[in-house]
Amino acid sequence: MKFLELAEKRYSVRAYKPDPVEEDKLNQVLEAARLAPTAVNAQPFQLIVIHTAGREAELNRIYRKDWFVQAPLVIGICGIPAQGWVRRDGKNYTEVDVAIAMDHLILAATDAGLGTCWVGAFDPEAAREVLGLPDDVEPIAFTPLGYPADQPKSKKRKPLSELVRYERW
Ligand SMILES: Cc1cc2nc3c(=O)[nH]c(=O)nc-3n(C[C@H](O)[C@H](O)[C@H](O)COP(=O)(O)O)c2cc1C
């Protein structure tokens, strides 16, 4: 698939079939995250692969939507700020690195015919408790991973003319 077709095909899936995700497909999407670039190649993140079966109630403490636990898997990505690159002015790039890794994972899932949905509006305290996260580990995003049971809507995006400036602000 051409890259722009893949970017167009990805959408936020908010209904999932219960069908299992094949192990090779899971490994493909995890590998895509592993290959993602990170500042100074620090890879300051951990991915947590969570099987939803039997854990629906506690996972819904993290994010309350029914569709969050419909897929067989949920993937969480956590940053470890102490391992991330810090710019001279003090800006820690861990969240940038995490976002790139998650986007790689999500696009690889689309390429494998799987559905995902970025979830940022989760309860971080519940995530800490349910997943047993150490204090220096920050949960940053989750996504279900499974086969879509809904249909994409047409993409609404600002036109390039509203998003791009040339040469200077
Ligand atoms: C960082 C980030 C956080 C998001 N958090 C949520 C969320 O908590 N719940 C949700 O339903 N969608 C969430 N989304 C999905 C966006 O709403 C969605 O990507 C956007 O509306 C564009 O739609 P599309 O993904 O179908 O192209 C999030 C997306 C991003 C990139």
PDBQT file of the ligand as one rigid body, heavy atoms in Angstrom, charges set to zero:
ROOT
HETATM    1  C1  LIG A 201      -3.347  12.222  20.917  1.00  0.00    +0.000 C 
HETATM    2  C2  LIG A 201      -4.757  11.760  20.569  1.00  0.00    +0.000 A 
HETATM    3  C3  LIG A 201      -5.644  11.488  21.591  1.00  0.00    +0.000 A 
HETATM    4  C4  LIG A 201      -6.937  11.021  21.293  1.00  0.00    +0.000 A 
HETATM    5  N1  LIG A 201      -7.772  10.665  22.315  1.00  0.00    +0.000 NA
HETATM    6  C5  LIG A 201      -8.979  10.139  22.012  1.00  0.00    +0.000 A 
HETATM    7  C6  LIG A 201      -9.832   9.675  23.055  1.00  0.00    +0.000 A 
HETATM    8  O1  LIG A 201      -9.516   9.737  24.238  1.00  0.00    +0.000 OA
HETATM    9  N2  LIG A 201     -11.038   9.132  22.718  1.00  0.00    +0.000 N 
HETATM   10  C7  LIG A 201     -11.439   9.016  21.406  1.00  0.00    +0.000 A 
HETATM   11  O2  LIG A 201     -12.534   8.511  21.164  1.00  0.00    +0.000 OA
HETATM   12  N3  LIG A 201     -10.635   9.449  20.393  1.00  0.00    +0.000 NA
HETATM   13  C8  LIG A 201      -9.434   9.995  20.664  1.00  0.00    +0.000 A 
HETATM   14  N4  LIG A 201      -8.599  10.401  19.645  1.00  0.00    +0.000 N 
HETATM   15  C9  LIG A 201      -9.034  10.229  18.255  1.00  0.00    +0.000 C 
HETATM   16  C10 LIG A 201      -9.346  11.570  17.559  1.00  0.00    +0.000 C 
HETATM   17  O3  LIG A 201     -10.582  12.045  18.009  1.00  0.00    +0.000 OA
HETATM   18  C11 LIG A 201      -9.344  11.304  16.038  1.00  0.00    +0.000 C 
HETATM   19  O4  LIG A 201      -8.065  10.873  15.640  1.00  0.00    +0.000 OA
HETATM   20  C12 LIG A 201      -9.706  12.545  15.234  1.00  0.00    +0.000 C 
HETATM   21  O5  LIG A 201     -11.037  12.954  15.522  1.00  0.00    +0.000 OA
HETATM   22  C13 LIG A 201      -9.609  12.288  13.725  1.00  0.00    +0.000 C 
HETATM   23  O6  LIG A 201     -10.420  11.184  13.345  1.00  0.00    +0.000 OA
HETATM   24  P1  LIG A 201      -9.777   9.904  12.654  1.00  0.00    +0.000 P 
HETATM   25  O7  LIG A 201      -8.779   9.306  13.619  1.00  0.00    +0.000 OA
HETATM   26  O8  LIG A 201     -10.960   8.954  12.459  1.00  0.00    +0.000 OA
HETATM   27  O9  LIG A 201      -9.140  10.285  11.360  1.00  0.00    +0.000 OA
HETATM   28  C14 LIG A 201      -7.339  10.873  19.928  1.00  0.00    +0.000 A 
HETATM   29  C15 LIG A 201      -6.405  11.152  18.914  1.00  0.00    +0.000 A 
HETATM   30  C16 LIG A 201      -5.131  11.580  19.225  1.00  0.00    +0.000 A 
HETATM   31  C17 LIG A 201      -4.154  11.820  18.113  1.00  0.00    +0.000 C 
ENDROOT
TORSDOF 0
